[in-house]
Amino acid sequence: MISKFKSITNSKISWVIVALIAIPFVFWGMGDVFTRGNTNSVAKINNTTISVTDFINHINESGLNENLIRENIDQNIFEEILSQLISLELMKMEMKDLNLNFSDNVLKNKIINNKNFFDETNSFSRTKYEKFLLENNLSASQFETRLKSNELQKILFNYINGGLIIPNFLIQKNFKNENKNIIIEFVNLEQNYKKDFTKKEIDDFIELNKDNLKKDFISFKYTKISPQNLLNNEEYSDEFFKIIDDIDNNILNNDPIEVIVNRYNLELEEVNDYYPYNDKFELIYSKKNGLNKINLVDNNDHYLLFQINKIENKLPDISSNQFIEDINLSLANKFKFEYNKKLLEDIQNKRLKYSDLKNFSKVNEVDNILIKSIADNNKFSVEAIKLIYSLSEKSFLLINDPLGNIYLAYIKEIDNNEKIPENELKNYLLKSNSKIRDTLYSSYDTYLGDKYEIKVYQNTIERLKNNFR
């Protein structure tokens, strides 16, 4: 996954890899590659431009629904599509530069030897081939162009990482790194976190943070609509849903909620200064951005007809139990954060000694555990185990368990004398291959970073976005 578009010149091969196996990918940011001007182009790779027409054609060929694009236009969908197109263009340039070839004759053999197109006699069937094209809404030319492109991509990646021979010592090393026996000693820090606070501490916190503690309180009118109160029966009949449709039309006609309620002999209730400390009206609260809008919403066994007529941003009742509980939780989280931050600084600056560990326990007791592999997450979280296996003996660290408890831990002993068993040999051969392949991709990244300069024209992208809105 590419972390930032601004690193594109340093991550060329990663782009290509993602384009091949995971298009589309999430587009995390645009950064310094954005350039203004050139309204006829969306991007440029060295001296090769990607025109607006190229971009629109790519959208059409992708099969993306126009409404889907419009709905996600502010979630960077244009940038995702452009990243795909740039990745594909970059691959084409690399394949051309390397003079990679996939002849028509080889392409033909690839198709006629595809078992999906065989008949009962295990021979190529033109009928089956054409049926496949019809079912997938493809012409023969489109399919063969895509197939040729995919095969050339495979040749490109084989050029980068093909022919790897993994030395045995590397397989053994990777196995030992993941299957070390590690003894750690640890103390649960939950008992050290402050959880109760004085009235003065609470009042001071409220005074310092009163603007941030304000919440949106809503006032609204609502009624529940069910077959029982609408038709005096329990059945969700066609008649019931016809009335629901009529109410929906009333809303579209801008009828006041009071008129609609009276028309169907429903009861309108009012609620003032509501905040969802409970979930009774959570659905209504979720629509608070639609002030004065009448809503009709399906809510499991009934419909809710409601209108929010007031939103007020203010401090809750500071004497209420719920508010005091919220403040206590905020203070507890603040204390926990500062405590852990100080502890991490002590670890990083090597201010802790092994003898200090027991001092973090209220009863001066330290627990210990033997962890047998990087997959042994019976006690601690997966992320914690990975951290443990990345550190050396006699290291301090902060780790957590799946329940969120935090521990100060000390790696007391590491034994990595395990021998790889025969049944794990293939697995670790693949893992070792993957690590070397990643290293090769990283090296190729560096090479391509000097070879290609990519620019994206921001003004053109924004103009295209506006045309879609």
Secondary structure, DSSP 8 states (H G I E B T S, - for coil): ----GGGGGG-HHHHHHHHHHS-S------GGGEE---TTEEEEETTEEEEHHHHHHHHHHHT--HHHHHHTGGGTHHHHHHHHHHHHHHHHHHHHHTT----HHHHHHHHHT-GGGB-TTSSB-HHHHHHHHHHTT--HHHHHHHHHHHHHHHHHHHHHHTT----HHHHHHHHHHHS-EEEEEEEEGGGGS-----HHHHHHHHHHTHHHH-EEEEEEEEEEE-HHHHHSSS---HHHHHHHHHHHHHHHTT--HHHHHHHTT---EEEEEE--SSSTTHHHHTTTTSTT-EEEEEETTEEEEEEEEEEEEE---TTSHHHHHHHHHHHHHHHHHHHHHHHHHHHHTT---GGGGGGGSTTS--EEEEE-STT--SSS-HHHHHHHHHS-TT-EEEEE-TT--EEEEEEEEEE------HHHHHHHHHHHHHHHHHHHHHHHHHHHHHH--EEEEHHHHHHHHHHH-
